[in-house]
Amino acid sequence: MIVPMKKVSLIVLKNERKDALEKLRKAGVMHLETVTGNSKELSALKADFSSLERAYLALDEIKAPKKKAGAEAEAGNAQVKEKADEIGALLDEKKKAEEVIIKNGRELERFAKWGDVNPDDLNFLKEKNLDLYLYEIPVSKYYDIPAEIHTILVNQDKNLCRCIAYSDDNSTLKMPAEAKIVALPEKSTKVLKEEVASAKKDIVSINQKLLGFVGFKSSIKNRMKQLEKEIEFENVYSGMGNEEGDAASNLAWLSGFVPAPELAALKKLASENSWAIYADDPTEEDNVPTKLKNSKAVQILYPVMDFLGTVPGYHEFDISAWFLIFLVIFFAMIFGDAGYGMLMLIIGLVLALKSKIKTKEVPPAMILLVVWALATVAWGTLNCSWFGIESEKLPVFLQNLALPVFAPGNPERDMNLQIFCFILAVLQMSIGHIIALMRNIKEKSLKMLADIGSLSILWGMFYVVLMLIVSAEKFPMHNAVLFMIGGGFALSFVFSNYEGSIGKSILESLKNIISVLLGVINFFSDIVSYIRLWAVALAGSAIAETVNQMAGPMLGNFLIFFGILLLVFGHGLNMVLNALSVIVHGVRLNTLEFTSHVGMAWAGYKYKPFSE
């Protein structure tokens, strides 16, 4: 469920702001509205954080052997800042060296075909009244240079001639228009090369010095975490609302959101500290954070939602339980192999046991992996799919565990799997419309009739999908189906935009008639979209079988090692591809097809209280 929130405003004495914020942070219940602080202290803290962050990122890129990195060094805040400054100075030196390499590299590349060039030599000749100029000119135009201009051909390639030009009387050279004068480098190419070599040595030396700081990486990271809290505190402290000037009051204030069950504790804290407090229900215009409250069983989904960055809006629905149920089913169907499921189950149990021994608790992500693995074993068993091995070569007891409608020997197996995918589609999307229907019933809104109409269209289109995709013979068209689609469309057309007036609702639908008509087609396409579960699983099964066929002949002779290696690599790669397919396809069905029928936009953001 989405925890109800209260919008809260607090007023405190201006000279008690810091103490009030410390107590409020210790309470850890109020999600503050965005404030923008401005103070010298805040600027200094941000500068320190930037310095530490730069140092940490530089150390994090160093892949140092443990014997060279040494043990993690414990350091106080002052020492951490000192080390960060030293690292920053080294990074500045490294940047300068890299700039020298890049700048000189460009010049050396420009004169790569000229050989050694020294501008001092040319300047010396100029002092002796002999001006020499470097030119690049197309080969075909080189011989058009006037006779009074002397040239020395340095070299030429297919397209260009490189030459040195001069005249007897030092007059202006009237070279052909195609001739391009080459600007001299600031330094000789020999010096440029020496500087590049020196800069490369400096970088090696700097990298060695940076290696000596790796032991401080954890201390720097810990200090960064402390600074984040200090920055947050100072930002709120300096950004709290208050009046300035001679007539200013001695008050400061801030506002935010508090979960309704926590409001009593905040009111008690306000009373104890003589703060003024005002709490009310948020309005539609308020950007309210979302706090989810679910059972521990459903909370195993939270790592997935955090990874996706999906948060339901405060005024939307919490579909976490349904999301979890169907994601587990989709995961099992996409992997589709009991052997893969057993491997994941072993890995999940080992990781969970290690975590339990080390931290006394098992992370939700590991529990979710075990649940996925169990579901995959169950689905693979029902399909008699074990590492892509042909079913007739499996033990008889495994063959007998297969569900007859999904067993490999059933000629209608693929058709039955397709029907099952479409059944999942209509069930999940029906749940979405029922969720919306229940809200409208609760609000006593006639939009409930539009939800009923959508359900009617959905089930009618389900039958149309079976007829067109699966088999027209098994699922012939009936008038009842047309009535369900037509009647559902009429209800949806009339009541989908209802806001107190049926006439205005119909008019709004007429204004968007194209979108309304496309919406009916979307029911068809959304149902068909679920066939991807069968298609992706079929592709994974084909890959597993191919790997077995390639490795099989190697396992009975001296190439057995390569056969085993091929099996491990092939099936491992297939599992990785299946995992990606879950993200691409399994997650998509939940976050797009399903939630579009619930009416969700995932427009929320997480509740993050101001806390220590």
C-alpha positions as CSV (number, residue, x, y, z in Angstrom):
1,M,0.0,0.0,0.0
2,I,1.0,3.6,-0.4
3,V,1.3,5.2,3.0
4,P,-1.0,8.3,3.5
5,M,1.0,11.5,3.9
6,K,0.4,14.8,5.7
7,K,1.8,18.1,4.6
8,V,3.5,19.7,7.6
9,S,4.8,23.1,8.3
10,L,7.1,23.9,11.2
11,I,7.9,27.3,12.7
12,V,10.8,27.7,15.1
13,L,12.8,30.6,16.6
14,K,15.4,31.8,14.2
15,N,18.2,31.5,16.8
16,E,17.1,27.9,17.5
17,R,17.2,26.7,13.9
18,K,20.3,24.5,14.3
19,D,19.1,22.8,17.5
20,A,15.6,22.3,15.9
21,L,17.1,20.7,12.8
22,E,19.3,18.4,14.8
23,K,16.3,17.1,16.7
24,L,14.2,16.9,13.5
25,R,16.9,14.9,11.8
26,K,17.2,12.6,14.8
27,A,13.4,11.9,14.6
28,G,13.9,11.0,10.9
29,V,10.2,11.2,9.8
30,M,9.9,14.4,7.8
31,H,10.6,14.5,4.0
32,L,11.5,18.1,3.4
33,E,10.4,20.1,0.4
34,T,13.2,21.2,-1.8
35,V,15.2,24.1,-0.3
36,T,18.2,25.9,-1.8
37,G,20.6,27.0,0.8
38,N,23.3,29.6,0.4
39,S,26.2,30.2,2.8
40,K,29.9,30.3,3.0
41,E,29.9,27.1,5.1
42,L,27.8,25.3,2.5
43,S,30.2,26.4,-0.3
44,A,33.1,25.2,1.7
45,L,31.5,21.9,2.4
46,K,30.7,21.4,-1.2
47,A,34.3,22.3,-2.2
48,D,35.6,19.7,0.3
49,F,33.2,17.1,-1.1
50,S,34.3,17.8,-4.7
51,S,37.9,17.5,-3.7
52,L,37.3,14.2,-2.0
53,E,35.1,12.9,-4.8
54,R,37.8,13.7,-7.4
55,A,40.4,11.9,-5.3
56,Y,38.1,8.9,-4.7
57,L,37.3,8.5,-8.4
58,A,40.9,8.6,-9.3
59,L,41.8,5.9,-6.7
60,D,38.9,3.8,-7.7
61,E,40.3,3.6,-11.3
62,I,43.5,2.1,-10.0
63,K,43.6,-1.7,-10.2
64,A,46.3,-2.2,-7.6
65,P,47.5,-5.7,-6.5
66,K,46.7,-6.3,-2.9
67,K,50.3,-6.7,-2.0
68,K,51.0,-3.2,-3.4
69,A,47.9,-1.5,-2.2
70,G,48.5,-2.5,1.4
71,A,46.0,-2.5,4.2
72,E,43.3,0.1,4.4
73,A,44.6,3.0,6.4
74,E,42.4,4.6,9.1
75,A,42.6,8.4,8.9
76,G,40.9,11.3,10.7
77,N,39.0,14.1,8.8
78,A,42.0,16.4,8.8
79,Q,44.3,13.7,7.4
80,V,41.7,12.7,4.8
81,K,41.5,16.3,3.6
82,E,45.3,16.5,3.5
83,K,45.6,13.3,1.5
84,A,42.8,14.4,-0.9
85,D,44.7,17.7,-1.5
86,E,47.9,15.8,-2.2
87,I,46.0,13.5,-4.6
88,G,44.4,16.6,-6.3
89,A,47.8,18.2,-6.8
90,L,49.1,14.9,-8.4
91,L,46.1,14.8,-10.6
92,D,46.7,18.4,-11.7
93,E,50.3,17.5,-12.6
94,K,49.0,14.5,-14.5
95,K,46.5,16.6,-16.4
96,K,49.3,19.1,-17.4
97,A,51.5,16.2,-18.6
98,E,48.6,14.8,-20.6
99,E,47.9,18.2,-22.1
100,V,51.6,18.4,-23.2
101,I,51.3,15.0,-24.8
102,I,48.1,16.0,-26.7
103,K,49.4,19.4,-27.8
104,N,52.8,18.3,-28.8
105,G,51.3,15.2,-30.4
106,R,49.2,17.4,-32.7
107,E,52.3,19.3,-33.8
108,L,54.4,16.2,-34.3
109,E,51.6,14.7,-36.4
110,R,51.4,17.9,-38.5
111,F,55.2,17.7,-39.2
112,A,55.4,13.9,-39.4
113,K,56.2,14.0,-43.1
114,W,58.6,17.0,-42.9
115,G,61.3,15.4,-40.8
116,D,63.0,17.4,-38.1
117,V,61.9,21.1,-38.2
118,N,63.6,23.8,-36.0
119,P,62.1,27.3,-36.2
120,D,65.3,28.7,-34.6
121,D,67.2,27.6,-37.7
122,L,64.8,29.4,-40.0
123,N,64.9,32.5,-37.9
124,F,68.7,32.5,-38.0
125,L,68.6,32.4,-41.8
126,K,66.0,35.2,-41.8
127,E,68.5,37.4,-39.9
128,K,70.9,36.7,-42.7
129,N,68.3,38.0,-45.2
130,L,67.2,34.6,-46.4
131,D,63.5,34.0,-45.7
132,L,62.5,30.4,-46.1
133,Y,58.8,29.3,-46.1
134,L,57.3,25.8,-45.8
135,Y,54.5,25.0,-48.3
136,E,52.2,22.2,-49.1
137,I,50.9,22.2,-52.7
138,P,49.1,19.7,-54.9
139,V,51.5,17.7,-57.1
140,S,49.9,18.9,-60.3
141,K,50.4,22.6,-59.3
142,Y,54.0,22.2,-58.0
143,Y,55.4,22.7,-61.5
144,D,53.3,25.8,-62.0
145,I,55.4,27.7,-59.5
146,P,57.0,30.8,-61.2
147,A,60.7,30.3,-62.2
148,E,61.8,33.3,-60.1
149,I,60.7,31.5,-56.9
150,H,63.3,28.9,-55.9
151,T,62.0,25.7,-54.2
152,I,63.6,22.8,-52.5
153,L,61.4,19.7,-52.7
154,V,61.3,17.9,-49.3
155,N,59.1,15.0,-50.3
156,Q,55.9,14.2,-52.1
157,D,53.1,11.6,-51.9
158,K,50.3,10.8,-54.2
159,N,48.5,14.1,-53.6
160,L,50.9,16.7,-52.1
161,C,54.3,18.1,-52.5
162,R,56.2,19.5,-49.5
163,C,58.7,22.1,-50.3
164,I,60.7,25.0,-49.0
165,A,60.4,28.2,-51.1
166,Y,62.4,31.4,-51.2
167,S,63.3,34.2,-53.7
168,D,66.6,35.9,-54.5
169,D,65.4,39.4,-53.6
170,N,63.3,38.4,-50.6
171,S,60.3,39.8,-52.4
172,T,56.8,38.5,-51.6
173,L,56.4,35.0,-52.9
174,K,53.7,34.8,-55.5
175,M,52.8,31.1,-55.1
176,P,49.9,29.5,-56.8
177,A,46.6,29.9,-55.0
178,E,46.5,26.2,-54.2
179,A,49.8,26.4,-52.2
180,K,49.2,26.4,-48.5
181,I,51.9,27.9,-46.2
182,V,52.7,25.7,-43.2
183,A,53.0,27.6,-39.9
184,L,56.1,26.9,-38.0
185,P,55.9,25.1,-34.7
186,E,56.7,27.1,-31.5
187,K,59.5,24.6,-30.7
188,S,61.6,22.3,-32.7
189,T,60.2,18.8,-33.4
190,K,63.1,17.4,-31.5
191,V,62.2,19.4,-28.4
192,L,58.5,18.4,-28.8
193,K,59.5,14.8,-28.8
194,E,61.6,15.2,-25.7
195,E,58.8,16.9,-23.9
196,V,56.4,14.1,-24.8
197,A,58.8,11.5,-23.5
198,S,59.3,13.5,-20.3
199,A,55.6,13.9,-19.8
200,K,55.1,10.2,-20.2
201,K,57.7,9.5,-17.6
202,D,56.0,12.0,-15.3
203,I,52.7,10.2,-15.7
204,V,54.3,6.9,-14.8
205,S,55.8,8.5,-11.7
206,I,52.5,10.1,-10.7
207,N,50.6,6.9,-11.1
208,Q,53.1,5.2,-8.8
209,K,52.6,7.9,-6.3
210,L,48.8,7.6,-6.5
211,L,49.2,3.9,-5.9
212,G,50.5,4.7,-2.5
213,F,47.2,6.5,-1.6
214,V,44.9,3.5,-2.4
215,G,44.9,2.5,1.2
216,F,43.1,5.7,2.1
217,K,40.2,5.0,-0.3
218,S,37.8,3.7,2.3
219,S,38.5,6.6,4.6
220,I,37.9,9.0,1.8
221,K,34.6,7.3,1.0
222,N,33.5,7.4,4.6
223,R,34.3,11.1,4.9
224,M,32.3,11.7,1.7
225,K,29.3,10.1,3.3
226,Q,29.7,12.3,6.4
227,L,30.0,15.4,4.2
228,E,26.8,14.5,2.3
229,K,24.9,14.6,5.6
230,E,26.7,17.8,6.6
231,I,25.9,19.4,3.2
232,E,22.3,18.3,3.5
233,F,22.0,19.8,7.0
234,E,23.7,23.1,6.1
235,N,21.6,23.4,2.9
236,V,18.4,23.1,5.0
237,Y,19.8,25.4,7.7
238,S,20.8,28.2,5.4
239,G,17.7,27.7,3.1
240,M,15.0,27.8,5.8
241,G,12.4,30.4,5.2
242,N,12.8,33.6,7.3
243,E,12.2,37.3,7.0
244,E,15.1,39.7,6.5
245,G,15.4,43.4,7.3
246,D,14.6,45.7,10.2
247,A,11.0,44.6,10.5
248,A,11.8,40.9,10.3
249,S,10.4,38.6,12.8
250,N,12.5,36.3,14.9
251,L,11.0,33.2,13.2
252,A,12.1,30.6,10.7
253,W,10.1,27.9,9.0
254,L,10.2,24.9,6.7
255,S,7.7,22.4,5.3
256,G,7.5,18.9,4.1
257,F,5.7,15.6,4.2
258,V,5.2,13.1,7.1
259,P,3.6,9.7,6.9
260,A,0.3,9.9,8.7
261,P,1.2,7.2,11.3
262,E,4.3,9.2,12.3
263,L,2.5,12.5,12.7
264,A,1.7,12.0,16.4
265,A,5.3,11.5,17.2
266,L,6.3,14.7,15.3
267,K,3.5,16.7,17.1
268,K,4.8,15.4,20.5
269,L,8.4,16.5,19.5
270,A,7.0,19.9,18.5
271,S,5.2,20.3,21.7
272,E,8.2,19.4,23.8
273,N,10.3,22.0,22.0
274,S,7.7,24.8,21.7
275,W,7.6,24.6,17.9
276,A,4.5,25.7,16.0
277,I,3.2,22.9,13.8
278,Y,0.5,22.8,11.1
279,A,-0.5,19.6,9.4
280,D,-3.1,19.0,6.6
281,D,-3.8,16.6,3.8
282,P,-1.8,17.3,0.6
283,T,-3.6,18.9,-2.3
284,E,-3.5,17.7,-5.9
285,E,-0.9,20.3,-6.7
286,D,1.5,19.1,-4.1
287,N,4.4,17.0,-5.3
288,V,4.0,14.3,-2.6
289,P,6.7,11.6,-2.1
290,T,5.7,8.0,-2.1
291,K,6.3,5.6,0.7
292,L,5.4,2.0,0.1
293,K,4.4,-0.4,2.9
294,N,4.2,-4.1,2.1
295,S,4.7,-7.4,3.7
296,K,8.2,-8.9,3.8
297,A,7.2,-11.3,1.1
298,V,6.5,-8.4,-1.3
299,Q,9.5,-6.3,-0.2
300,I,11.8,-8.7,-2.1
301,L,10.7,-6.9,-5.2
302,Y,12.1,-3.6,-4.0
303,P,15.7,-4.2,-5.4
304,V,14.2,-4.6,-8.9
305,M,12.1,-1.4,-8.5
306,D,15.2,0.5,-7.2
307,F,17.2,-0.8,-10.2
308,L,14.5,0.3,-12.6
309,G,14.0,3.6,-10.8
310,T,10.2,3.1,-10.9
311,V,8.1,4.6,-8.2
312,P,4.3,4.9,-8.3
313,G,2.9,8.4,-7.9
314,Y,1.3,9.3,-4.6
315,H,-2.1,9.4,-6.2
316,E,-1.5,6.2,-8.2
317,F,-1.7,2.6,-7.2
318,D,0.7,0.3,-5.4
319,I,0.9,-2.8,-7.6
320,S,4.0,-4.3,-6.0
321,A,2.3,-7.6,-5.1
322,W,1.0,-8.2,-8.6
323,F,4.2,-6.9,-10.2
324,L,6.1,-9.5,-8.1
325,I,3.8,-12.4,-8.9
326,F,3.8,-11.9,-12.6
327,L,7.5,-11.1,-12.8
328,V,8.2,-14.4,-11.1
329,I,6.0,-16.2,-13.7
330,F,7.6,-14.3,-16.6
331,F,11.1,-15.1,-15.3
332,A,10.4,-18.8,-15.1
333,M,8.8,-18.8,-18.6
334,I,11.7,-16.9,-20.2
335,F,14.4,-19.1,-18.7
336,G,12.1,-22.1,-19.1
337,D,14.7,-24.7,-18.1
338,A,14.7,-26.6,-14.8
339,G,18.4,-27.3,-15.1
340,Y,19.1,-23.6,-15.2
341,G,16.8,-23.1,-12.3
342,M,18.7,-25.7,-10.3
343,L,22.0,-23.9,-10.9
344,M,20.5,-20.6,-9.9
345,L,18.9,-22.2,-6.8
346,I,22.3,-23.6,-5.7
347,I,24.0,-20.2,-6.3
348,G,21.2,-18.3,-4.5
349,L,21.2,-20.6,-1.5
350,V,25.0,-20.5,-1.2
351,L,25.0,-16.7,-1.3
352,A,22.1,-16.5,1.1
353,L,23.9,-18.8,3.6
354,K,27.1,-16.8,3.4
355,S,25.2,-13.6,4.0
356,K,23.3,-15.1,6.9
357,I,26.6,-16.2,8.5
358,K,28.3,-12.9,7.9
359,T,25.6,-10.3,8.5
360,K,22.9,-12.4,10.3
361,E,20.3,-11.5,7.6
362,V,19.7,-12.3,3.9
363,P,19.3,-9.4,1.4
364,P,16.0,-9.3,-0.4
365,A,17.8,-9.6,-3.8
366,M,19.1,-13.1,-2.8
367,I,15.7,-14.2,-1.6
368,L,14.2,-13.0,-4.9
369,L,16.9,-15.0,-6.8
370,V,15.9,-18.1,-4.8
371,V,12.2,-17.5,-5.6
372,W,13.0,-17.0,-9.3
373,A,15.0,-20.2,-9.3
374,L,12.3,-22.3,-7.6
375,A,9.7,-21.0,-10.2
376,T,12.1,-21.8,-13.0
377,V,12.6,-25.3,-11.7
378,A,8.8,-25.8,-11.4
379,W,8.1,-24.4,-14.9
380,G,11.0,-26.4,-16.5
381,T,9.8,-29.5,-14.9
382,L,6.2,-29.0,-16.2
383,N,7.8,-28.6,-19.7
384,C,10.3,-31.5,-19.3
385,S,13.2,-29.1,-20.1
386,W,16.5,-29.9,-18.5
387,F,19.6,-28.2,-20.0
388,G,18.2,-28.5,-23.5
389,I,18.5,-32.3,-23.4
390,E,16.0,-34.2,-25.6
391,S,13.1,-35.4,-23.5
392,E,13.4,-39.0,-24.6
393,K,17.0,-39.1,-23.2
394,L,15.9,-37.9,-19.8
395,P,15.1,-40.3,-16.9
396,V,11.5,-41.6,-17.1
397,F,10.5,-40.1,-13.8
398,L,11.4,-36.6,-15.1
399,Q,9.4,-37.3,-18.2
400,N,6.4,-38.4,-16.1
401,L,6.5,-35.1,-14.1
402,A,5.8,-33.1,-17.2
403,L,2.3,-31.6,-17.7
404,P,0.7,-33.4,-20.7
405,V,-0.4,-30.2,-22.4
406,F,3.1,-28.8,-22.3
407,A,5.1,-32.1,-22.7
408,P,7.5,-32.1,-25.7
409,G,5.7,-35.1,-27.3
410,N,2.4,-33.3,-27.5
411,P,1.8,-32.1,-31.1
412,E,-0.2,-29.1,-29.8
413,R,2.5,-28.1,-27.3
414,D,3.4,-24.8,-29.0
415,M,-0.2,-23.9,-29.5
416,N,-1.0,-24.6,-25.8
417,L,2.0,-22.5,-24.7
418,Q,0.7,-19.6,-26.9
419,I,-2.8,-19.9,-25.4
420,F,-1.2,-19.9,-21.9
421,C,0.7,-16.7,-22.8
422,F,-2.6,-15.0,-23.9
423,I,-4.4,-16.3,-20.8
424,L,-1.7,-14.6,-18.7
425,A,-2.2,-11.4,-20.7
426,V,-5.9,-11.2,-20.2
427,L,-5.6,-12.1,-16.5
428,Q,-3.0,-9.5,-15.7
429,M,-4.6,-6.8,-17.7
430,S,-8.0,-7.7,-16.1
431,I,-6.4,-7.2,-12.7
432,G,-5.3,-3.8,-13.8
433,H,-8.8,-2.7,-14.9
434,I,-10.3,-4.2,-11.7
435,I,-7.9,-2.1,-9.6
436,A,-9.0,1.0,-11.4
437,L,-12.7,-0.1,-11.2
438,M,-12.5,-0.6,-7.4
439,R,-11.1,2.9,-6.9
440,N,-13.9,4.4,-9.0
441,I,-16.5,2.4,-7.1
442,K,-15.0,3.7,-3.9
443,E,-15.2,7.2,-5.2
444,K,-18.7,6.6,-6.5
445,S,-17.7,7.8,-9.9
446,L,-19.5,6.8,-13.1
447,K,-16.1,6.1,-14.6
448,M,-16.6,2.7,-13.2
449,L,-18.8,2.0,-16.2
450,A,-15.8,2.8,-18.5
451,D,-13.7,0.3,-16.5
452,I,-16.4,-2.3,-17.1
453,G,-16.5,-1.4,-20.7
454,S,-12.7,-1.8,-20.9
455,L,-13.0,-5.3,-19.3
456,S,-15.6,-6.2,-21.9
457,I,-13.3,-5.1,-24.8
458,L,-10.4,-6.9,-23.2
459,W,-12.1,-10.3,-23.0
460,G,-13.6,-9.8,-26.5
461,M,-10.2,-9.0,-28.0
462,F,-8.8,-12.1,-26.1
463,Y,-11.1,-14.3,-28.1
464,V,-10.2,-12.4,-31.4
465,V,-6.5,-13.0,-30.6
466,L,-7.2,-16.8,-30.1
467,M,-9.0,-16.8,-33.4
468,L,-6.5,-14.9,-35.5
469,I,-3.2,-16.1,-33.9
470,V,-3.9,-19.6,-32.6
471,S,-6.6,-21.3,-34.6
472,A,-9.8,-20.1,-36.4
473,E,-11.1,-23.6,-36.4
474,K,-10.8,-24.1,-32.6
475,F,-12.0,-20.5,-31.9
476,P,-14.6,-19.5,-34.5
477,M,-16.1,-16.0,-34.3
478,H,-19.3,-15.6,-32.3
479,N,-21.8,-12.7,-32.2
480,A,-21.3,-12.5,-28.5
481,V,-17.7,-11.5,-29.0
482,L,-18.7,-8.6,-31.3
483,F,-21.3,-7.6,-28.7
484,M,-18.7,-7.6,-25.9
485,I,-16.3,-5.4,-28.0
486,G,-19.0,-3.1,-29.3
487,G,-20.8,-2.8,-25.9
488,G,-17.6,-2.2,-24.1
489,F,-16.5,0.4,-26.6
490,A,-19.8,2.3,-26.1
491,L,-19.4,2.3,-22.3
492,S,-15.8,3.4,-22.5
493,F,-16.7,6.1,-25.1
494,V,-19.4,7.6,-23.0
495,F,-17.9,7.4,-19.5
496,S,-14.1,7.3,-19.8
497,N,-13.9,11.2,-19.5
498,Y,-16.8,11.5,-17.1
499,E,-16.4,14.5,-14.6
500,G,-20.0,15.1,-13.6
501,S,-21.5,15.5,-17.0
502,I,-22.2,12.7,-19.6
503,G,-22.5,15.2,-22.4
504,K,-19.1,16.7,-21.7
505,S,-17.6,13.2,-21.4
506,I,-19.0,12.3,-24.9
507,L,-17.8,15.6,-26.3
508,E,-14.3,15.0,-25.0
509,S,-14.3,11.5,-26.5
510,L,-15.4,12.9,-29.8
511,K,-12.5,15.4,-29.7
512,N,-10.1,12.5,-29.3
513,I,-11.9,10.1,-31.5
514,I,-8.7,8.9,-33.2
515,S,-7.1,8.1,-29.9
516,V,-10.2,6.4,-28.7
517,L,-10.3,4.1,-31.7
518,L,-6.6,3.3,-31.5
519,G,-7.2,2.4,-27.8
520,V,-9.4,-0.5,-28.9
521,I,-6.6,-1.7,-31.2
522,N,-4.2,-1.4,-28.4
523,F,-6.1,-4.0,-26.5
524,F,-5.4,-6.4,-29.3
525,S,-1.7,-5.5,-29.6
526,D,-1.1,-5.6,-25.8
527,I,-2.5,-9.2,-25.6
528,V,-0.5,-10.3,-28.6
529,S,2.6,-8.8,-27.0
530,Y,2.6,-11.5,-24.3
531,I,3.5,-14.1,-27.0
532,R,7.1,-12.9,-26.6
533,L,7.3,-15.1,-23.5
534,W,6.9,-18.2,-25.7
535,A,9.1,-16.8,-28.5
536,V,12.0,-15.9,-26.2
537,A,11.8,-19.2,-24.3
538,L,11.8,-21.0,-27.6
539,A,14.9,-19.2,-28.7
540,G,16.7,-20.0,-25.5
541,S,15.7,-23.7,-25.8
542,A,17.1,-23.8,-29.4
543,I,20.4,-22.3,-28.2
544,A,20.7,-24.9,-25.4
545,E,20.0,-27.7,-27.9
546,T,22.5,-26.4,-30.4
547,V,25.2,-26.2,-27.7
548,N,24.5,-29.8,-26.7
549,Q,24.7,-30.9,-30.3
550,M,28.0,-29.1,-30.9
551,A,29.6,-30.5,-27.6
552,G,28.1,-34.0,-27.8
553,P,30.6,-35.5,-30.3
554,M,33.6,-34.2,-28.2
555,L,32.5,-35.8,-25.0
556,G,33.3,-39.4,-26.1
557,N,36.9,-38.9,-27.1
558,F,40.1,-37.1,-26.3
559,L,38.4,-33.7,-26.9
560,I,36.2,-34.1,-23.8
561,F,37.9,-31.1,-22.1
562,F,36.9,-28.8,-25.0
563,G,33.4,-30.4,-25.0
564,I,33.0,-29.5,-21.3
565,L,34.4,-26.1,-21.9
566,L,31.9,-25.5,-24.8
567,L,29.0,-26.7,-22.6
568,V,29.9,-24.4,-19.7
569,F,30.5,-21.4,-22.1
570,G,27.4,-22.1,-24.2
571,H,24.9,-22.6,-21.4
572,G,26.5,-19.8,-19.4
573,L,26.0,-17.4,-22.3
574,N,22.4,-18.6,-22.8
575,M,21.7,-17.9,-19.1
576,V,23.1,-14.4,-19.5
577,L,20.9,-13.8,-22.6
578,N,17.9,-15.1,-20.7
579,A,18.6,-12.7,-17.9
580,L,18.8,-9.8,-20.4
581,S,15.5,-11.0,-21.9
582,V,13.8,-10.8,-18.5
583,I,14.9,-7.2,-18.2
584,V,13.8,-6.4,-21.8
585,H,10.6,-8.4,-22.0
586,G,9.5,-9.6,-18.5
587,V,9.9,-6.2,-17.0
588,R,8.4,-4.4,-20.0
589,L,5.1,-6.5,-19.7
590,N,4.8,-5.3,-16.1
591,T,5.8,-1.7,-16.5
592,L,4.1,-1.0,-19.9
593,E,1.4,-3.4,-20.9
594,F,0.1,-4.1,-17.4
595,T,0.4,-0.6,-15.9
596,S,-1.1,1.1,-18.9
597,H,-4.3,-0.8,-18.2
598,V,-4.1,0.2,-14.5
599,G,-3.7,3.8,-15.6
600,M,-0.3,4.4,-14.0
601,A,2.5,6.6,-15.3
602,W,5.1,5.8,-12.6
603,A,5.2,9.5,-11.9
604,G,6.4,9.3,-8.2
605,Y,9.6,9.7,-6.3
606,K,10.7,8.0,-3.1
607,Y,10.0,9.2,0.4
608,K,13.4,10.2,1.9
609,P,13.1,11.6,5.3
610,F,15.5,14.2,6.7
611,S,17.5,11.8,9.0
612,E,20.9,11.1,10.5
